[in-house]
Protein backbone atom coordinates (compact mmCIF):
# COMPACT_ATOMS: atom_id res chain seq x y z
CA UNK A 1 0.00 0.00 0.00
CA UNK A 2 1.09 3.57 -0.63
CA UNK A 3 -0.20 6.69 1.10
CA UNK A 4 0.24 10.43 0.87
CA UNK A 5 1.51 10.78 4.44
CA UNK A 6 2.49 8.27 7.10
CA UNK A 7 3.21 9.32 10.68
CA UNK A 8 5.34 6.70 12.42
CA UNK A 9 5.99 5.85 16.05
CA UNK A 10 3.53 8.27 17.59
CA UNK A 11 1.56 8.24 20.78
CA UNK A 12 -1.98 8.05 19.40
CA UNK A 13 -4.50 9.89 21.54
CA UNK A 14 -7.60 9.09 19.53
CA UNK A 15 -10.10 11.64 20.88
CA UNK A 16 -12.39 9.15 22.63
CA UNK A 17 -10.78 9.50 26.05
CA UNK A 18 -9.26 6.03 25.81
CA UNK A 19 -5.63 5.50 26.93
CA UNK A 20 -3.00 6.45 24.39
CA UNK A 21 -1.23 3.74 22.45
CA UNK A 22 1.82 3.67 20.24
CA UNK A 23 1.35 3.32 16.51
CA UNK A 24 1.28 4.83 13.04
CA UNK A 25 -1.32 6.88 11.16
CA UNK A 26 -1.59 6.89 7.36
CA UNK A 27 -3.40 9.54 5.31
CA UNK A 28 -4.78 9.34 1.76
CA UNK A 29 -7.39 11.32 -0.17
CA UNK A 30 -8.13 13.60 2.74
CA UNK A 31 -8.97 10.79 5.16
CA UNK A 32 -7.26 8.54 7.63
CA UNK A 33 -6.46 5.41 5.65
CA UNK A 34 -4.89 3.24 8.36
CA UNK A 35 -4.15 3.33 12.09
CA UNK A 36 -1.85 1.07 14.08
CA UNK A 37 1.02 -0.83 12.51
CA UNK A 38 0.91 0.64 9.00
CA UNK A 39 2.49 -1.40 6.24
CA UNK A 40 3.51 0.26 3.02
CA UNK A 41 5.03 3.71 2.52
CA UNK A 42 3.97 7.31 2.33
CA UNK A 43 5.03 9.96 -0.11
CA UNK A 44 5.81 11.85 3.08
CA UNK A 45 7.14 9.83 6.02
CA UNK A 46 7.25 11.55 9.42
CA UNK A 47 8.91 9.89 12.43
CA UNK A 48 7.12 11.29 15.47
CA UNK A 49 9.56 9.73 17.92
CA UNK A 50 6.88 9.43 20.59
CA UNK A 51 5.17 12.76 20.06
CA UNK A 52 1.37 12.81 20.33
CA UNK A 53 -0.79 12.53 17.25
CA UNK A 54 -4.39 13.47 17.97
CA UNK A 55 -7.49 14.62 16.11
CA UNK A 56 -7.39 18.26 15.11
CA UNK A 57 -8.78 20.42 17.87
CA UNK A 58 -12.35 21.67 17.49
CA UNK A 59 -12.86 25.16 18.89
CA UNK A 60 -16.57 25.03 19.76
CA UNK A 61 -16.85 28.69 20.78
CA UNK A 62 -15.18 31.40 18.69
CA UNK A 63 -15.69 34.89 17.32
CA UNK A 64 -13.82 34.72 14.01
CA UNK A 65 -16.92 35.77 12.05
CA UNK A 66 -15.31 38.97 10.81
CA UNK A 67 -11.63 38.05 11.11
CA UNK A 68 -11.69 34.90 8.97
CA UNK A 69 -12.77 36.76 5.81
CA UNK A 70 -9.68 38.96 6.25
CA UNK A 71 -7.38 36.24 7.63
CA UNK A 72 -8.17 33.07 5.77
CA UNK A 73 -4.93 31.49 6.98
CA UNK A 74 -6.33 31.62 10.54
CA UNK A 75 -2.82 31.95 11.94
CA UNK A 76 -3.53 32.14 15.66
CA UNK A 77 -5.85 29.12 15.54
CA UNK A 78 -4.10 26.57 13.31
CA UNK A 79 -0.82 27.13 15.13
CA UNK A 80 -2.60 25.95 18.28
CA UNK A 81 -3.70 22.77 16.49
CA UNK A 82 -7.26 23.94 15.76
CA UNK A 83 -8.73 22.43 12.57
CA UNK A 84 -12.40 23.43 13.00
CA UNK A 85 -13.95 26.45 14.65
CA UNK A 86 -17.57 27.41 15.27
CA UNK A 87 -18.36 31.11 14.85
CA UNK A 88 -21.58 33.03 15.51
CA UNK A 89 -21.48 32.77 19.29
CA UNK A 90 -22.83 35.04 22.05
CA UNK A 91 -25.77 36.16 19.92
CA UNK A 92 -23.68 37.77 17.17
CA UNK A 93 -23.00 36.21 13.78
CA UNK A 94 -21.84 37.62 10.47
CA UNK A 95 -25.27 37.04 8.95
CA UNK A 96 -27.96 38.21 8.72
CA UNK A 97 -25.54 41.10 8.20
CA UNK A 98 -27.92 43.97 8.89
CA UNK A 99 -28.21 43.01 12.54
CA UNK A 100 -24.61 42.07 13.18
CA UNK A 101 -23.68 45.13 15.27
CA UNK A 102 -24.90 48.54 16.33
CA UNK A 103 -22.83 50.14 13.57
CA UNK A 104 -22.33 48.67 10.12
CA UNK A 105 -19.99 45.78 9.43
CA UNK A 106 -18.32 48.02 6.83
CA UNK A 107 -17.25 50.35 9.65
CA UNK A 108 -15.77 47.41 11.57
CA UNK A 109 -13.50 46.58 8.64
CA UNK A 110 -12.56 50.23 8.17
CA UNK A 111 -11.77 50.77 11.87
CA UNK A 112 -9.55 47.69 11.93
CA UNK A 113 -7.52 48.81 8.94
CA UNK A 114 -9.16 46.30 6.62
CA UNK A 115 -11.31 48.57 4.48
CA UNK A 116 -11.41 47.39 0.89
CA UNK A 117 -10.03 43.94 1.68
CA UNK A 118 -13.47 42.41 2.17
CA UNK A 119 -16.87 43.34 0.76
CA UNK A 120 -19.48 42.35 3.36
CA UNK A 121 -22.25 43.48 1.03
CA UNK A 122 -21.91 40.01 -0.43
CA UNK A 123 -23.19 38.25 2.70
CA UNK A 124 -26.59 39.46 3.81
CA UNK A 125 -27.81 35.88 4.41
CA UNK A 126 -26.14 32.93 6.10
CA UNK A 127 -25.91 31.21 2.71
CA UNK A 128 -24.12 34.25 1.27
CA UNK A 129 -21.66 34.34 4.15
CA UNK A 130 -20.81 30.65 4.11
CA UNK A 131 -20.43 30.68 0.33
CA UNK A 132 -18.15 33.73 0.68
CA UNK A 133 -15.93 31.82 3.11
CA UNK A 134 -15.81 28.75 0.89
CA UNK A 135 -15.07 30.65 -2.31
CA UNK A 136 -11.41 31.54 -1.65
CA UNK A 137 -10.49 28.78 0.77
CA UNK A 138 -9.60 28.63 4.46
CA UNK A 139 -6.78 27.04 6.40
CA UNK A 140 -9.27 25.37 8.73
CA UNK A 141 -12.84 24.15 8.69
CA UNK A 142 -15.61 26.44 9.93
CA UNK A 143 -19.28 26.30 10.87
CA UNK A 144 -21.58 29.04 12.11
CA UNK A 145 -24.40 29.52 14.55
CA UNK A 146 -27.01 32.17 13.80
CA UNK A 147 -26.98 35.00 16.33
CA UNK A 148 -30.18 35.95 18.13
CA UNK A 149 -28.84 39.51 18.38
CA UNK A 150 -28.67 39.73 14.59
CA UNK A 151 -32.22 38.45 14.21
CA UNK A 152 -33.62 40.73 16.90
CA UNK A 153 -31.81 43.80 15.62
CA UNK A 154 -33.02 43.10 12.10
CA UNK A 155 -36.67 43.01 13.16
CA UNK A 156 -37.03 44.93 16.44
CA UNK A 157 -33.89 47.04 16.35
CA UNK A 158 -32.03 47.83 19.57
CA UNK A 159 -35.11 48.81 21.53
CA UNK A 160 -35.89 47.53 25.01
CA UNK A 161 -39.25 45.96 24.24
CA UNK A 162 -40.86 42.65 23.33
CA UNK A 163 -41.54 41.85 19.67
CA UNK A 164 -45.10 41.90 18.41
CA UNK A 165 -46.64 38.64 17.21
CA UNK A 166 -45.86 39.49 13.60
CA UNK A 167 -42.32 40.49 14.51
CA UNK A 168 -41.75 37.22 16.34
CA UNK A 169 -42.97 35.33 13.28
CA UNK A 170 -40.52 37.29 11.16
CA UNK A 171 -37.71 36.47 13.58
CA UNK A 172 -38.62 32.78 13.44
CA UNK A 173 -38.51 32.95 9.65
CA UNK A 174 -35.02 34.47 9.74
CA UNK A 175 -33.78 31.70 12.03
CA UNK A 176 -35.38 29.06 9.80
CA UNK A 177 -33.72 30.59 6.74
CA UNK A 178 -30.29 30.65 8.43
CA UNK A 179 -30.65 27.05 9.59
CA UNK A 180 -31.70 25.93 6.11
CA UNK A 181 -28.67 27.79 4.75
CA UNK A 182 -26.30 25.75 6.92
CA UNK A 183 -26.19 27.23 10.42
CA UNK A 184 -25.49 24.60 13.08
CA UNK A 185 -27.69 26.20 15.75
CA UNK A 186 -28.84 29.35 17.50
CA UNK A 187 -26.78 31.46 19.88
CA UNK A 188 -27.84 34.12 22.34
CA UNK A 189 -25.99 36.85 24.18
CA UNK A 190 -28.49 37.58 26.93
CA UNK A 191 -25.86 39.64 28.74
CA UNK A 192 -25.56 42.06 25.80
CA UNK A 193 -27.93 44.44 24.06
CA UNK A 194 -30.14 43.74 22.21
CA UNK A 195 -30.30 40.14 23.47
CA UNK A 196 -30.67 41.28 27.06
CA UNK A 197 -34.09 42.73 26.17
CA UNK A 198 -35.51 39.32 25.23
CA UNK A 199 -37.59 37.24 27.64
CA UNK A 200 -37.62 33.46 27.89
CA UNK A 201 -40.68 33.06 25.67
CA UNK A 202 -38.95 34.87 22.80
CA UNK A 203 -35.82 32.75 23.06
CA UNK A 204 -37.82 29.52 23.29
CA UNK A 205 -39.79 30.43 20.17
CA UNK A 206 -36.57 30.84 18.18
CA UNK A 207 -34.81 27.86 19.75
CA UNK A 208 -37.72 25.66 18.69
CA UNK A 209 -36.99 26.57 15.08
CA UNK A 210 -33.32 25.67 15.48
CA UNK A 211 -34.34 22.38 17.10
CA UNK A 212 -36.63 21.57 14.17
CA UNK A 213 -33.56 21.81 11.92
CA UNK A 214 -31.39 19.60 14.13
CA UNK A 215 -29.38 22.43 15.67
CA UNK A 216 -28.29 23.20 19.24
CA UNK A 217 -28.66 26.24 21.47
CA UNK A 218 -25.53 28.02 22.75
CA UNK A 219 -25.82 30.88 25.20
CA UNK A 220 -23.81 33.59 26.83
CA UNK A 221 -26.17 33.63 29.78
CA UNK A 222 -27.86 36.66 31.25
CA UNK A 223 -25.46 36.66 34.18
CA UNK A 224 -22.18 34.97 35.05
CA UNK A 225 -21.90 36.81 38.34
CA UNK A 226 -24.56 37.54 40.97
CA UNK A 227 -27.33 35.98 38.86
CA UNK A 228 -25.36 32.90 37.82
CA UNK A 229 -27.62 30.32 39.48
CA UNK A 230 -30.78 31.90 38.09
CA UNK A 231 -29.24 32.17 34.62
CA UNK A 232 -28.41 28.48 34.54
CA UNK A 233 -32.00 27.73 35.50
CA UNK A 234 -33.23 29.99 32.69
CA UNK A 235 -30.94 28.19 30.24
CA UNK A 236 -32.23 24.80 31.35
CA UNK A 237 -35.81 26.01 30.99
CA UNK A 238 -35.12 27.08 27.40
CA UNK A 239 -33.66 23.67 26.62
CA UNK A 240 -36.58 21.92 28.29
CA UNK A 241 -39.31 23.91 26.54
CA UNK A 242 -37.66 24.01 23.11
CA UNK A 243 -36.48 20.38 23.33
CA UNK A 244 -33.04 21.37 22.09
CA UNK A 245 -29.47 20.46 23.12
CA UNK A 246 -28.01 23.25 25.27
CA UNK A 247 -24.46 24.60 25.39
CA UNK A 248 -23.59 26.94 28.28
CA UNK A 249 -20.88 29.15 26.82
CA UNK A 250 -17.60 29.85 28.67
CA UNK A 251 -18.96 28.65 32.01
CA UNK A 252 -17.54 30.61 34.93
CA UNK A 253 -18.32 32.67 38.03
CA UNK A 254 -17.23 36.32 38.08
CA UNK A 255 -16.56 38.18 41.31
CA UNK A 256 -15.35 36.92 44.71
CA UNK A 257 -18.91 36.78 46.09
CA UNK A 258 -19.75 34.21 43.40
CA UNK A 259 -16.64 32.05 43.49
CA UNK A 260 -17.52 28.44 44.20
CA UNK A 261 -21.01 28.63 42.69
CA UNK A 262 -19.86 26.57 39.70
CA UNK A 263 -20.00 23.48 41.90
CA UNK A 264 -23.74 24.01 42.25
CA UNK A 265 -24.33 24.87 38.60
CA UNK A 266 -22.41 21.85 37.35
CA UNK A 267 -24.30 19.61 39.74
CA UNK A 268 -27.57 21.09 38.50
CA UNK A 269 -26.60 20.26 34.91
CA UNK A 270 -25.84 16.69 35.96
CA UNK A 271 -29.21 16.31 37.62
CA UNK A 272 -31.33 17.60 34.74
CA UNK A 273 -29.47 15.29 32.38
CA UNK A 274 -30.08 12.31 34.67
CA UNK A 275 -33.67 13.05 35.69
CA UNK A 276 -35.14 14.91 32.72
CA UNK A 277 -32.98 13.92 29.77
CA UNK A 278 -32.07 17.54 28.95
CA UNK A 279 -28.88 17.54 26.91
CA UNK A 280 -26.95 20.34 28.60
CA UNK A 281 -23.19 20.75 28.44
CA UNK A 282 -20.75 23.64 28.69
CA UNK A 283 -17.45 24.93 27.39
CA UNK A 284 -14.61 26.81 29.03
CA UNK A 285 -11.46 28.80 28.30
CA UNK A 286 -8.57 28.15 30.74
CA UNK A 287 -7.99 31.61 32.22
CA UNK A 288 -9.07 33.67 35.23
CA UNK A 289 -9.85 36.71 33.06
CA UNK A 290 -12.71 37.30 30.65
CA UNK A 291 -12.76 39.69 27.70
CA UNK A 292 -15.45 41.71 25.98
CA UNK A 293 -16.25 45.29 25.02
CA UNK A 294 -15.64 47.92 27.68
CA UNK A 295 -19.14 49.24 27.07
CA UNK A 296 -20.59 45.91 28.20
CA UNK A 297 -19.82 47.01 31.77
CA UNK A 298 -22.41 49.76 31.46
CA UNK A 299 -26.01 49.05 32.57
CA UNK A 300 -28.32 47.53 29.99
CA UNK A 301 -30.78 50.44 30.07
CA UNK A 302 -28.03 52.75 28.82
CA UNK A 303 -27.78 50.76 25.58
CA UNK A 304 -31.50 51.00 24.72
CA UNK A 305 -31.68 52.26 21.13
CA UNK A 306 -28.14 51.22 20.17
CA UNK A 307 -24.73 52.86 20.19
CA UNK A 308 -25.85 56.28 19.02
CA UNK A 309 -28.33 56.47 21.89
CA UNK A 310 -25.68 55.27 24.36
CA UNK A 311 -23.17 57.89 23.25
CA UNK A 312 -25.77 60.63 23.49
CA UNK A 313 -26.56 59.58 27.07
CA UNK A 314 -22.86 59.76 27.93
CA UNK A 315 -22.78 63.36 26.67
CA UNK A 316 -25.76 64.41 28.80
CA UNK A 317 -24.46 65.19 32.33
CA UNK A 318 -27.40 63.95 34.41
CA UNK A 319 -27.81 60.69 32.47
CA UNK A 320 -24.05 60.16 32.48
CA UNK A 321 -24.07 60.52 36.27
CA UNK A 322 -26.78 57.88 36.51
CA UNK A 323 -24.77 55.53 34.27
CA UNK A 324 -21.69 56.16 36.40
CA UNK A 325 -23.56 55.43 39.61
CA UNK A 326 -25.05 52.22 38.21
CA UNK A 327 -21.65 51.16 36.92
CA UNK A 328 -20.03 51.70 40.29
CA UNK A 329 -22.82 50.06 42.28
CA UNK A 330 -23.79 47.17 40.02
CA UNK A 331 -21.03 46.18 37.64
CA UNK A 332 -17.56 46.45 39.13
CA UNK A 333 -15.32 48.21 41.60
CA UNK A 334 -12.14 46.26 40.82
CA UNK A 335 -10.48 48.92 38.70
CA UNK A 336 -7.10 47.18 38.95
CA UNK A 337 -8.66 44.17 37.23
CA UNK A 338 -9.99 46.01 34.16
CA UNK A 339 -7.29 46.04 31.47
CA UNK A 340 -7.87 48.09 28.32
CA UNK A 341 -6.78 45.89 25.42
CA UNK A 342 -7.94 47.40 22.14
CA UNK A 343 -9.07 50.87 21.05
CA UNK A 344 -9.89 52.19 17.59
CA UNK A 345 -9.42 55.92 18.23
CA UNK A 346 -5.73 56.62 17.58
CA UNK A 347 -5.76 59.34 20.25
CA UNK A 348 -6.46 56.64 22.85
CA UNK A 349 -3.76 54.15 21.83
CA UNK A 350 -1.75 54.97 24.96
CA UNK A 351 -4.55 53.39 27.00
CA UNK A 352 -3.88 49.91 25.60
CA UNK A 353 -2.18 47.61 28.07
CA UNK A 354 -3.14 49.72 31.09
CA UNK A 355 -5.76 49.14 33.76
CA UNK A 356 -8.47 51.66 34.55
CA UNK A 357 -6.80 52.19 37.92
CA UNK A 358 -3.48 53.00 36.23
CA UNK A 359 -5.15 55.40 33.81
CA UNK A 360 -6.96 57.14 36.65
CA UNK A 361 -3.78 57.70 38.65
CA UNK A 362 -1.35 58.66 35.87
CA UNK A 363 0.22 62.11 35.98
CA UNK A 364 -1.44 62.73 39.31
CA UNK A 365 -4.86 62.87 37.69
CA UNK A 366 -7.63 62.76 40.27
CA UNK A 367 -10.65 61.87 38.15
CA UNK A 368 -12.58 58.86 39.47
CA UNK A 369 -11.92 55.56 37.65
CA UNK A 370 -15.57 55.30 36.58
CA UNK A 371 -15.27 58.64 34.78
CA UNK A 372 -12.12 57.47 33.01
CA UNK A 373 -13.95 54.38 31.82
CA UNK A 374 -16.90 56.42 30.54
CA UNK A 375 -14.54 58.82 28.76
CA UNK A 376 -12.95 55.94 26.87
CA UNK A 377 -16.29 54.42 25.88
CA UNK A 378 -17.48 57.81 24.61
CA UNK A 379 -14.31 58.87 22.82
CA UNK A 380 -13.85 55.46 21.20
CA UNK A 381 -17.56 55.29 20.24
CA UNK A 382 -18.09 52.08 22.22
CA UNK A 383 -15.51 50.12 20.26
CA UNK A 384 -13.01 49.49 23.07
CA UNK A 385 -12.17 45.96 24.23
CA UNK A 386 -11.04 45.02 27.72
CA UNK A 387 -9.90 42.08 29.83
CA UNK A 388 -11.50 41.64 33.25
CA UNK A 389 -9.69 39.67 35.96
CA UNK A 390 -12.68 38.44 37.93
CA UNK A 391 -12.51 34.64 38.17
CA UNK A 392 -11.03 32.20 40.67
CA UNK A 393 -8.34 29.69 39.71
CA UNK A 394 -10.00 26.99 41.80
CA UNK A 395 -13.22 27.46 39.82
CA UNK A 396 -11.31 27.16 36.54
CA UNK A 397 -9.97 23.78 37.67
CA UNK A 398 -13.39 22.64 38.93
CA UNK A 399 -15.07 23.40 35.62
CA UNK A 400 -12.21 21.86 33.64
CA UNK A 401 -12.37 18.57 35.51
CA UNK A 402 -16.09 18.12 34.98
CA UNK A 403 -17.37 15.53 32.52
CA UNK A 404 -19.76 18.03 30.90
CA UNK A 405 -17.06 20.57 29.99
CA UNK A 406 -15.31 20.90 26.65
CA UNK A 407 -12.69 23.47 25.60
CA UNK A 408 -13.58 26.61 23.66
CA UNK A 409 -11.36 29.66 23.22
CA UNK A 410 -13.97 32.44 22.96
CA UNK A 411 -11.32 33.98 20.70
CA UNK A 412 -10.75 34.89 17.07
CA UNK A 413 -8.40 33.92 14.25
CA UNK A 414 -5.80 36.68 14.44
CA UNK A 415 -2.31 37.36 13.15
CA UNK A 416 0.89 38.09 15.02
CA UNK A 417 1.35 41.56 13.52
CA UNK A 418 -0.35 44.11 11.29
CA UNK A 419 -4.14 44.35 11.03
CA UNK A 420 -5.75 41.76 13.33
CA UNK A 421 -2.47 41.64 15.25
CA UNK A 422 -2.65 44.98 16.99
CA UNK A 423 -3.63 45.96 20.51
CA UNK A 424 -3.35 43.67 23.52
CA UNK A 425 -6.03 41.02 22.96
CA UNK A 426 -6.80 38.22 25.39
CA UNK A 427 -4.11 35.51 25.13
CA UNK A 428 -6.85 32.92 24.54
CA UNK A 429 -6.78 34.02 20.89
CA UNK A 430 -3.29 32.55 20.56
CA UNK A 431 -2.93 29.82 23.15
CA UNK A 432 -6.10 28.29 24.63
CA UNK A 433 -5.37 24.69 23.67
CA UNK A 434 -1.62 24.72 24.47
CA UNK A 435 -2.52 26.39 27.78
CA UNK A 436 -4.65 23.40 28.72
CA UNK A 437 -2.07 20.87 27.53
CA UNK A 438 0.93 22.64 29.02
CA UNK A 439 -0.25 24.20 32.28
CA UNK A 440 -3.23 22.10 33.30
CA UNK A 441 -2.19 18.68 31.97
CA UNK A 442 1.60 18.52 32.15
CA UNK A 443 2.48 21.00 34.90
CA UNK A 444 -0.47 20.77 37.30
CA UNK A 445 -2.04 17.40 36.49
CA UNK A 446 -5.57 18.82 36.72
CA UNK A 447 -6.79 16.36 34.06
CA UNK A 448 -4.98 13.57 32.20
CA UNK A 449 -3.84 14.02 28.63
CA UNK A 450 -6.41 11.70 27.08
CA UNK A 451 -9.29 13.42 28.82
CA UNK A 452 -8.07 16.87 27.79
CA UNK A 453 -7.81 15.81 24.16
CA UNK A 454 -11.32 14.34 24.31
CA UNK A 455 -12.62 17.70 25.54
CA UNK A 456 -10.96 19.32 22.50
CA UNK A 457 -11.97 16.77 19.87
CA UNK A 458 -14.45 13.92 20.28
CA UNK A 459 -16.68 15.79 22.70
CA UNK A 460 -17.29 18.90 20.55
CA UNK A 461 -17.56 16.70 17.45
CA UNK A 462 -20.40 14.84 19.15
CA UNK A 463 -22.12 18.12 20.03
CA UNK A 464 -21.92 19.07 16.34
CA UNK A 465 -23.18 15.67 15.19
CA UNK A 466 -19.95 14.93 13.31
CA UNK A 467 -18.97 11.27 13.34
CA UNK A 468 -16.02 11.61 10.94
CA UNK A 469 -14.12 14.36 12.78
CA UNK A 470 -12.75 14.59 16.29
CA UNK A 471 -11.40 11.04 16.33
CA UNK A 472 -8.42 9.12 14.96
CA UNK A 473 -9.97 6.17 13.15
CA UNK A 474 -9.97 4.74 9.68
CA UNK A 475 -12.07 6.70 7.14
CA UNK A 476 -12.36 9.73 9.42
CA UNK A 477 -11.41 13.09 7.98
CA UNK A 478 -7.66 13.59 8.24
CA UNK A 479 -7.82 16.58 10.57
CA UNK A 480 -4.77 15.87 12.75
CA UNK A 481 -2.58 17.67 15.25
CA UNK A 482 0.91 16.56 16.27
CA UNK A 483 2.42 18.06 19.41
CA UNK A 484 5.24 17.39 21.85
CA UNK A 485 3.59 16.81 25.25
CA UNK A 486 6.82 17.82 27.01
CA UNK A 487 7.12 21.26 25.40
CA UNK A 488 3.63 22.32 24.30
CA UNK A 489 2.66 25.55 26.03
CA UNK A 490 1.31 29.04 25.60
CA UNK A 491 4.26 31.39 25.28
CA UNK A 492 2.41 34.72 25.42
CA UNK A 493 0.73 36.41 28.37
CA UNK A 494 -1.82 39.13 29.08
CA UNK A 495 0.57 42.00 28.28
CA UNK A 496 2.27 40.27 25.34
CA UNK A 497 -0.37 37.91 23.96
CA UNK A 498 0.35 37.87 20.21
CA UNK A 499 2.86 35.03 20.40
CA UNK A 500 2.33 31.68 18.74
CA UNK A 501 2.58 28.69 21.09
CA UNK A 502 5.41 26.20 21.39
CA UNK A 503 5.30 22.46 20.83
CA UNK A 504 2.67 22.24 18.05
CA UNK A 505 4.65 20.68 15.23
CA UNK A 506 2.26 19.57 12.50
CA UNK A 507 -1.40 20.30 11.71
CA UNK A 508 -3.33 18.67 8.87
CA UNK A 509 -6.73 19.80 7.63
CA UNK A 510 -8.54 17.39 5.34
CA UNK A 511 -5.26 15.59 4.74
CA UNK A 512 -3.12 18.63 3.86
CA UNK A 513 -0.39 20.20 5.99
CA UNK A 514 -1.35 23.69 7.11
CA UNK A 515 1.39 23.66 9.75
CA UNK A 516 4.57 21.70 9.04
CA UNK A 517 7.54 21.67 11.40
CA UNK A 518 5.91 24.53 13.28
CA UNK A 519 5.48 26.84 10.28
CA UNK A 520 2.31 27.77 8.40
CA UNK A 521 2.38 26.33 4.88
CA UNK A 522 -0.16 28.75 3.38
CA UNK A 523 -2.46 25.88 2.40
CA UNK A 524 -6.23 26.48 2.54
CA UNK A 525 -7.92 23.07 2.43
CA UNK A 526 -10.70 23.87 4.93
CA UNK A 527 -14.36 23.03 4.43
CA UNK A 528 -17.44 25.01 5.45
CA UNK A 529 -19.52 22.75 7.69
CA UNK A 530 -23.21 22.76 6.87
CA UNK A 531 -22.96 24.69 3.61
DABELRA-V49481 format. One record per residue. PHI is phi in degrees with one decimal (none if undefined). Layout:
BEGIN
PHI
PHI
END
This chain:
BEGIN
none
-125.8
-134.3
-73.3
-136.3
-130.3
-101.5
-104.8
57.1
-103.6
-89.9
-85.3
-108.6
-84.8
93.4
-90.8
95.8
-70.6
-57.9
-66.0
-143.9
-87.8
177.8
-115.7
-134.6
-110.1
-126.1
-152.5
54.3
79.6
-130.7
-76.8
-94.5
-161.2
-137.8
119.7
-91.3
-89.7
-84.8
86.9
-129.0
-111.1
-58.0
-117.4
-112.8
-122.5
-88.6
-80.6
52.2
90.2
-67.4
-82.8
-117.0
-136.2
-59.7
-59.2
-73.6
-108.6
-90.3
-72.5
-137.2
-138.3
-132.1
-87.7
-51.0
-100.4
-83.4
-60.1
-58.6
-101.3
-142.9
-67.0
-80.1
48.3
-51.2
-70.4
-93.4
-66.0
-73.1
-87.0
102.7
-78.1
-117.8
-150.3
-129.8
-108.4
-99.8
84.1
-87.8
59.8
85.2
-124.7
-127.8
-73.5
-143.2
-59.0
-62.8
-70.0
-116.8
-67.8
-159.1
-64.5
-104.8
-68.8
-62.3
-56.0
-66.3
-60.7
-64.9
-64.1
-69.0
-99.2
72.3
-119.0
-57.9
89.3
-81.1
-139.4
-112.1
-68.8
-60.4
-80.3
-130.4
-72.7
-107.2
-61.1
-60.8
-60.3
-64.8
-65.2
-65.5
-61.0
-63.8
-71.5
-62.4
-111.3
80.5
-141.0
-82.6
-142.9
-83.4
-147.1
-135.9
-133.8
-83.7
-100.5
-83.4
-59.3
-61.4
-60.4
-64.0
-66.7
-64.3
-67.8
-105.1
-99.7
83.9
-104.5
-89.1
-86.1
-158.4
-80.9
-72.5
-72.2
-58.7
-65.5
-64.9
-64.4
-61.9
-65.5
-64.7
-60.6
-64.2
-65.3
-64.9
-60.7
-63.4
-64.1
-65.1
-63.6
-77.1
127.9
-61.9
-94.0
167.8
-115.0
-119.2
-125.7
-123.9
-72.9
-83.0
-106.6
-70.4
-88.5
-60.8
-64.7
-86.7
-87.5
-95.7
-62.3
-59.3
-63.1
-65.1
-59.7
-59.6
-80.4
-64.3
-60.6
-65.9
-61.3
-63.4
-61.0
-100.0
79.6
-91.8
-121.6
-114.7
-112.8
-139.3
-82.9
-66.0
-61.8
-147.3
-120.1
-127.6
-64.0
-99.1
-58.6
-60.8
-65.2
-69.0
-63.8
-63.0
-61.3
-63.0
-63.7
-60.5
-63.0
-63.2
-64.8
-72.4
-88.5
53.2
-135.1
-60.9
-118.8
-120.7
-80.5
-76.7
33.1
-66.3
-167.8
-130.2
-101.9
98.8
-55.0
-66.0
-109.3
-61.5
97.4
-66.0
-63.2
-63.9
-73.6
-68.4
-66.0
-64.2
-63.9
-61.2
-56.5
-65.9
-71.6
-67.8
-71.1
-93.9
-119.8
70.5
-83.5
-83.0
-116.5
-139.2
-146.6
-128.7
-155.9
-106.4
-89.6
-143.6
-96.1
-124.6
-99.4
-151.9
-164.4
-69.7
-65.0
-64.7
-65.3
-77.2
-79.2
-62.7
-59.9
-62.2
-70.6
-92.8
-57.3
99.1
96.8
-63.7
-60.3
-67.0
-60.9
-64.3
-65.3
-64.6
-70.6
-85.3
-91.0
-53.9
-67.7
-68.7
-59.5
-63.1
-65.3
-60.5
-60.1
-66.1
-66.8
-61.2
-67.4
-83.8
-110.8
-97.2
-164.1
-133.0
-90.7
-67.7
-68.5
-98.1
-108.5
-101.8
-75.1
-117.5
-158.3
-125.0
-101.8
-75.6
-60.3
-70.2
-106.9
-58.2
-66.4
-77.2
-63.0
82.8
-121.4
-83.4
-60.5
-62.7
-65.6
-66.2
-72.5
-101.4
-65.8
55.2
71.5
-64.9
-111.9
-70.5
-62.1
-56.3
-60.9
-67.8
-61.2
-61.4
-65.3
-58.8
-65.8
-58.6
-68.1
-70.1
-98.2
54.6
59.2
-114.4
-78.1
-105.0
-145.3
-113.1
-120.2
-85.7
-132.1
-107.7
-108.4
-58.7
-63.9
-65.7
-56.6
-67.8
-60.4
-65.2
-63.5
-69.4
-72.7
-63.8
-90.5
-102.2
-114.5
-97.8
-146.5
-78.2
60.5
-117.1
-127.8
-78.0
-115.5
-110.4
-91.5
-154.2
72.1
-54.4
70.1
-131.6
-99.2
74.9
-129.4
-69.7
-59.1
-62.7
-61.1
-63.9
-112.9
-148.7
-53.3
-73.1
-62.9
-62.8
-64.0
-69.4
-84.1
-74.5
-87.8
-94.1
-73.8
-80.8
-110.0
62.4
-65.2
-138.4
-72.7
-56.1
-62.3
-71.6
-62.4
-63.8
-59.8
-68.0
-99.9
-135.3
-60.8
-69.3
-65.8
-62.0
-64.6
-59.0
-86.4
71.8
-102.3
-99.4
-117.8
-133.6
81.3
-151.8
-93.4
-154.0
-60.8
77.4
-71.7
-58.2
-85.0
-94.1
-136.9
-128.6
-113.8
-142.6
-90.6
-66.6
-88.0
-125.5
-62.3
-171.2
-80.5
-103.6
-93.3
-144.5
-68.7
-96.6
-138.0
-83.9
-81.1
-129.4
-72.5
-72.2
-99.7
88.9
-93.3
-98.3
-138.0
-137.9
-113.5
-122.5
50.4
86.8
-112.3
-68.1
-105.0
-129.0
-134.5
53.0
85.4
-112.9
-71.7
-86.8
87.1
-69.7
-133.0
-94.1
-69.3
-104.9
-100.0
-71.6
92.9
-81.0
END
